[in-house]
Amino acid sequence: MNENSAIAANLVEVERLIAASAAAAGRDPAGVTLVAVSKTHPQSAVREALAAGHRIFGENRVQEAAEKFPALRADFPDLRLHLIGPLQTNKVRDAVQLFDVIETVDRPRLRDALAREAVHAGRDIAVMVQVNTGEEPQKAGILPADADAFIETCRAAGGLALRGLMCIPPVGEEPAMHFALLAEMAKRHGLEQLSMGMSADFEIAIRLGATHVRVGTAIFGHRPPP
Ligand SMILES: *Cc1c(COP(=O)(O)O)cnc(C)c1O
């Protein structure tokens, strides 16, 4: 089976659903950015999406992105890549070279390492703060109780361009309350960007204010089990 042949059609369909959800919520569809999550899928699948005109991608591991994306970026300089998975401080330098946006800032040590790296790179680094809205012990993200203070320290940190907030609701829970909590938090801090919603729930996320939806399966097909 060649799932790649379906990628262009899937992109059209997901973009159509995004536009419809935005319109239904009285929002401008241009205010919702589709981050196509290509993790575990081969470089050829990303090329298929690029050929279809898509330019914004998400990966969750630095090593995998390093294997797939430098060659693609050479061919498509307007490609943009978001890191959507946990980042270890010893991989910060690589991450800053590979990614345009780090969506998963969630602890002081990482914040500080990124701020230091910004000085080294000679530019501000675009980041989002990941909030563990479900307070799941095994999941990354700053706990809601600590988020307000952490968000302010990220905003104040030199070298970080804080764009907004990101969350991954617990599997099997109604995501709407998590999206609403994140939206409320962003509003409180005057942050414009909200990265929330995946294949199963991006339409709900858009209704609740998502500016970035991270969609993998609905575009690239199923991933092999981890
Ligand atoms: C894998 C992943 C996605 C995409 O999930 P799908 O259900 O395949 O759309 C979105 N966000 C994060 C953080 C992910 O790790």
The ligand as an SDF file (V2000), in Angstrom:
LIG
                    3D

 15 15  0  0  0  0  0  0  0  0999 V2000
    2.1730   12.8410   17.5110 C   0  0  0  0  0  0  0  0  0  0  0  0
    1.7280   14.1470   18.0400 C   0  0  0  0  0  0  0  0  0  0  0  0
    0.6740   14.8540   17.4240 C   0  0  0  0  0  0  0  0  0  0  0  0
   -0.1080   14.3250   16.2360 C   0  0  0  0  0  0  0  0  0  0  0  0
   -1.0100   13.3680   16.6630 O   0  0  0  0  0  0  0  0  0  0  0  0
   -2.0910   12.7210   15.6380 P   0  0  0  0  0  0  0  0  0  0  0  0
   -3.0820   12.1020   16.5390 O   0  0  0  0  0  0  0  0  0  0  0  0
   -1.3330   11.7330   14.8240 O   0  0  0  0  0  0  0  0  0  0  0  0
   -2.6380   13.8290   14.8310 O   0  0  0  0  0  0  0  0  0  0  0  0
    0.3500   16.0900   17.9510 C   0  0  0  0  0  0  0  0  0  0  0  0
    1.0000   16.6050   19.0130 N   0  0  0  0  0  0  0  0  0  0  0  0
    2.0070   15.9600   19.6200 C   0  0  0  0  0  0  0  0  0  0  0  0
    2.6870   16.5970   20.7830 C   0  0  0  0  0  0  0  0  0  0  0  0
    2.3920   14.7140   19.1590 C   0  0  0  0  0  0  0  0  0  0  0  0
    3.4150   14.0730   19.7810 O   0  0  0  0  0  0  0  0  0  0  0  0
  1  2  1  0
  2  3  1  0
  2 14  2  0
  3  4  1  0
  3 10  2  0
  4  5  1  0
  5  6  1  0
  6  7  2  0
  6  8  1  0
  6  9  1  0
 10 11  1  0
 11 12  2  0
 12 13  1  0
 12 14  1  0
 14 15  1  0
M  END
$$$$
